[in-house]
Amino acid sequence: MLNDADVEKFRVSVRGELIGPNDEKYESAREVYNAMIDKRPRLILRCSDVADVIAAVNFARENGLLLAIRGGGHNGAGLGVCDDGLVIDLSRMKGVRVDPMSRTVRVEGGASWGDVDHATHAFGLAVPSGIISTTGVGGLTLGGGHGYLARKYGLTIDNLVEADVVLADGRLVTASDKKNEDLFWAIRGGGGNFGVVTSFLFRAHPVKTVYAGPVLWSVDRSAEVMQWYREFMPMASEDLFGFFAFMNVPPGPPFPEHLHTKTMCGVVWCYTGPLENADQVFRPILNFGAPDFALVGPMPFPALQGLFDAIMPPGLQWYWKGDFVRELSDAAIAEHLKHGSKLPTLLSTMHLYPVDGAVNRVGKNDTAFSHRDSKWSMVIAGIDPDPVNNERIATWARDYWSALHPYSAGGAYVNFMMEEGQDRVKATYRDNYERLVAAKRKWDPANLFRVNQNIKPTLT
Ligand SMILES: Cc1cc2nc3c(=O)[nH]c(=O)nc-3n(C[C@H](O)[C@H](O)[C@H](O)COP(=O)(O)OP(=O)(O)OC[C@H]3O[C@@H](n4cnc5c(N)ncnc54)[C@H](O)[C@@H]3O)c2cc1C
């Protein structure tokens, strides 16, 4: 049992801010990106440095407290916060240091991808990440990380050189392919199961101005667009990435008024090859079936990364489900049309992110991330500002997912899961699961880090 004296002793031992239910900041400090999550932690420590993280891990372990780690707070299932326990909030630890000579970037555990893109862009560099700048580096990386640069440069974890990790016993270790190799293997896909990552070292790549943007077609054309996309995308140069989406057109510029709120299908493109070749690369895309809207052109990479930030601000209700996909059969496309054309709310969507190219060239047992033989990572996201619609968006997402699951590769990207049970976690890691359990037994035998897609220290 925690008593006030213990809490006070903890408070004076740290430099960061310790927030409890009676503090003014408590309500905002416990909020995460998904407003459907409403958890009430006992304490939240906004850590200042690694010493604070160590103190917090020790305090949780010694007092038998449930422990959550908050990176960017973007997790759909709300795994950056917990009821009744201690939250290690890394949001003050956002330092980013770029070394342009070695093309590496050192990033603290609480940074967002916007922080990283801003710092690297000054040197004409970028680290492969996701598609929204407000997402946390911590959770996205530890789950795998896929986005616009995946086909060319791989997952975020494929560009991780080393990480500093605070372990369950309070020690700080570095994991890399030369130090604590089994831990390094496990954190590349195994999520926050093994410790608190206070610092990541990434390889960066020369990416500055990209040729990018959305191309949209009327939803009645979805069958032919999807059939064309499934052939075109895997055969395209790895300089080109395009994720397919069902979406409702936002009611505002740059979209023409006659398209506002209309359900459409489309692809959001990002081309990182030589700009002088862009017209030629985009010719077959813009010539396919006369799109209803196209807004592609050169833009700074961080502008593309922030393209959806305004449409998807924090504080919306989210319910999502995902699966990896090896092929898009005609039967799967028929199910997509049935459900994707009936988006339940303005912001709800379905995305298919390519995970081929460089992602597929890493072996499925080389890192904990197993689905290296899939071509797409699918997410079906029910989204709305109004909690009144929660049941509607969740039912739509579940029904859509159930219809598509038989055509999937079986497991989902851990970062696109709600709390869906142990079988789903196992289906995600497949034959890497046993090795993850062994790593868990070694690095966190008491399962202190369990607010995540949990890998238990025993096989049963
Ligand atoms: C709008 C939106 C767009 C997205 N787009 C993409 C995308 O394009 N590509 C993609 O790959 N994913 C994407 N995601 C999914 C995203 O990767 C996950 O939501 C991820 O969990 C977010 O990480 P976070 O640090 O913000 O989350 P948090 O909620 O803070 O944490 C999530 C999990 O990671 C753990 N964790 C976080 N930081 C650390 C750390 N430093 N050390 C140890 N454990 C840690 C936490 O314990 C928790 O279990 C998107 C999510 C949203 C909401």
Ligand as a Chemical Component Dictionary entry (heavy atoms), coordinates in Angstrom:
data_LIG
# 
_chem_comp.id                   LIG 
_chem_comp.type                 NON-POLYMER 
_chem_comp.pdbx_formal_charge   0 
_chem_comp.three_letter_code    LIG 
# 
loop_
_chem_comp_atom.comp_id 
_chem_comp_atom.atom_id 
_chem_comp_atom.alt_atom_id 
_chem_comp_atom.type_symbol 
_chem_comp_atom.charge 
_chem_comp_atom.model_Cartn_x 
_chem_comp_atom.model_Cartn_y 
_chem_comp_atom.model_Cartn_z 
_chem_comp_atom.pdbx_ordinal 
LIG C1  C1  C 0 -3.366 9.002 -36.255 1  
LIG C2  C2  C 0 -2.422 7.859 -36.162 2  
LIG C3  C3  C 0 -1.640 7.535 -37.241 3  
LIG C4  C4  C 0 -0.740 6.462 -37.172 4  
LIG N1  N1  N 0 0.020  6.165 -38.256 5  
LIG C5  C5  C 0 0.947  5.184 -38.178 6  
LIG C6  C6  C 0 1.819  4.910 -39.264 7  
LIG O1  O1  O 0 1.744  5.531 -40.309 8  
LIG N2  N2  N 0 2.747  3.949 -39.114 9  
LIG C7  C7  C 0 2.866  3.229 -37.965 10 
LIG O2  O2  O 0 3.762  2.380 -37.895 11 
LIG N3  N3  N 0 2.036  3.443 -36.926 12 
LIG C8  C8  C 0 1.091  4.400 -37.010 13 
LIG N4  N4  N 0 0.252  4.644 -35.954 14 
LIG C9  C9  C 0 0.245  3.724 -34.822 15 
LIG C10 C10 C 0 1.297  4.098 -33.824 16 
LIG O3  O3  O 0 2.515  3.505 -34.207 17 
LIG C11 C11 C 0 0.895  3.559 -32.446 18 
LIG O4  O4  O 0 -0.299 4.187 -32.055 19 
LIG C12 C12 C 0 1.996  3.745 -31.411 20 
LIG O5  O5  O 0 1.694  2.959 -30.292 21 
LIG C13 C13 C 0 2.157  5.180 -31.009 22 
LIG O6  O6  O 0 3.296  5.363 -30.224 23 
LIG P1  P1  P 0 3.278  6.441 -29.028 24 
LIG O7  O7  O 0 4.618  6.490 -28.431 25 
LIG O8  O8  O 0 2.685  7.712 -29.536 26 
LIG O9  O9  O 0 2.200  5.745 -28.094 27 
LIG P2  P2  P 0 1.984  5.601 -26.515 28 
LIG O10 O10 O 0 0.497  5.542 -26.372 29 
LIG O11 O11 O 0 2.710  6.622 -25.758 30 
LIG O12 O12 O 0 2.633  4.184 -26.227 31 
LIG C14 C14 C 0 2.259  3.041 -26.934 32 
LIG C15 C15 C 0 2.946  1.797 -26.401 33 
LIG O13 O13 O 0 4.351  1.909 -26.592 34 
LIG C16 C16 C 0 5.052  1.868 -25.364 35 
LIG N5  N5  N 0 6.099  2.912 -25.387 36 
LIG C17 C17 C 0 6.004  4.162 -25.879 37 
LIG N6  N6  N 0 7.168  4.804 -25.758 38 
LIG C18 C18 C 0 8.027  3.938 -25.162 39 
LIG C19 C19 C 0 9.386  4.015 -24.761 40 
LIG N7  N7  N 0 10.107 5.108 -24.958 41 
LIG N8  N8  N 0 9.949  2.918 -24.165 42 
LIG C20 C20 C 0 9.229  1.776 -23.983 43 
LIG N9  N9  N 0 7.935  1.669 -24.341 44 
LIG C21 C21 C 0 7.346  2.730 -24.919 45 
LIG C22 C22 C 0 3.997  2.120 -24.304 46 
LIG O14 O14 O 0 4.270  1.433 -23.129 47 
LIG C23 C23 C 0 2.740  1.564 -24.921 48 
LIG O15 O15 O 0 2.622  0.183 -24.668 49 
LIG C24 C24 C 0 -0.636 5.722 -35.985 50 
LIG C25 C25 C 0 -1.425 6.065 -34.879 51 
LIG C26 C26 C 0 -2.329 7.106 -34.971 52 
LIG C27 C27 C 0 -3.203 7.416 -33.805 53 
# 
loop_
_chem_comp_bond.comp_id 
_chem_comp_bond.atom_id_1 
_chem_comp_bond.atom_id_2 
_chem_comp_bond.value_order 
_chem_comp_bond.pdbx_ordinal 
LIG C1  C2  SING 1  
LIG C2  C3  SING 2  
LIG C2  C26 DOUB 3  
LIG C3  C4  DOUB 4  
LIG C4  N1  SING 5  
LIG C4  C24 SING 6  
LIG N1  C5  DOUB 7  
LIG C5  C6  SING 8  
LIG C5  C8  SING 9  
LIG C6  O1  DOUB 10 
LIG C6  N2  SING 11 
LIG N2  C7  SING 12 
LIG C7  O2  DOUB 13 
LIG C7  N3  SING 14 
LIG N3  C8  DOUB 15 
LIG C8  N4  SING 16 
LIG N4  C9  SING 17 
LIG N4  C24 SING 18 
LIG C9  C10 SING 19 
LIG C10 O3  SING 20 
LIG C10 C11 SING 21 
LIG C11 O4  SING 22 
LIG C11 C12 SING 23 
LIG C12 O5  SING 24 
LIG C12 C13 SING 25 
LIG C13 O6  SING 26 
LIG O6  P1  SING 27 
LIG P1  O7  DOUB 28 
LIG P1  O8  SING 29 
LIG P1  O9  SING 30 
LIG O9  P2  SING 31 
LIG P2  O10 DOUB 32 
LIG P2  O11 SING 33 
LIG P2  O12 SING 34 
LIG O12 C14 SING 35 
LIG C14 C15 SING 36 
LIG C15 O13 SING 37 
LIG C15 C23 SING 38 
LIG O13 C16 SING 39 
LIG C16 N5  SING 40 
LIG C16 C22 SING 41 
LIG N5  C17 SING 42 
LIG N5  C21 SING 43 
LIG C17 N6  DOUB 44 
LIG N6  C18 SING 45 
LIG C18 C19 SING 46 
LIG C18 C21 DOUB 47 
LIG C19 N7  SING 48 
LIG C19 N8  DOUB 49 
LIG N8  C20 SING 50 
LIG C20 N9  DOUB 51 
LIG N9  C21 SING 52 
LIG C22 O14 SING 53 
LIG C22 C23 SING 54 
LIG C23 O15 SING 55 
LIG C24 C25 DOUB 56 
LIG C25 C26 SING 57 
LIG C26 C27 SING 58 
# 
